[in-house]
Amino acid sequence: MKSSELIALLESHGWVLRRVKGSHHQFKHPDFALIITVPHPKKALKLGTLRQILKDAGLSALHIATR
């Protein structure tokens, strides 16, 4: 999955871009205290990185499949 696709998925689930620091975009959700960092632009995120970001965001691979 590309970082741009992941960012679109996060934004569709209420995550808002908080700040950009170099090539990292940080997202905040109004209901969670956690800040999620997504490396961008990235053609393909590593599987472990993608899984951890989805886990932190409270999403699963099912959200990707139904997109």
N, C-alpha and C positions, 0 to 999 in steps of 0.2 A: 504494500500500500504506500502511495506517495504521501508526503507530509501535507500537501495541499488537500488531499482527500480526507486525511485525519482531522485537519483543522475544520473542514466543512462539517464533518460528523460531530465534532465537539461543539461547534457553534449551533448546530441544529438541536443539540441537547441542552442548550442554555449556557454554555461556557462562553465567556466574553474575553476578548483580547485585553490584557491588562497592560503589558509593556513589551517592547522588543529590545533585546540586548544583543547586538551583533547578529548572529544567525539563529538565535533562539527566541521563540515567541512564547510568552507566558500567559496562561489563561486562568481565570478565576470564575467560580460559579457562585451565585448568590446564596446557595444553600450549603456550601461546603467551605471549610477553612483552608483546604488544600489548594496550592497553586501548581498547575501542571505546565511543564516546560516541553515544548515541541521543537526539535531542530528543523529549521526551514531555511532555504529550500533544500529538499532532499528528495532525490528521485525515488528511492526505495528505503523505507525504514527497516532496520534489522528486526527480526521476529521478536526477540527478547525485549527490545525497546518498545515496540508496538504493544506487546502484551502488558507490559508494566504501565504504560500510559492508559490503556483501556481499563486496567484493574483500578488504577488510581481515580479514574473518572467515573467509576461505577458502571462501566459498560462491558459488554462481552463480544465475542466473535459473532454472536447472533445479530448484534446491531449492525455489523458490517455486512452480513449475508442478506439482511432484509432491506438494505439501503438501495 
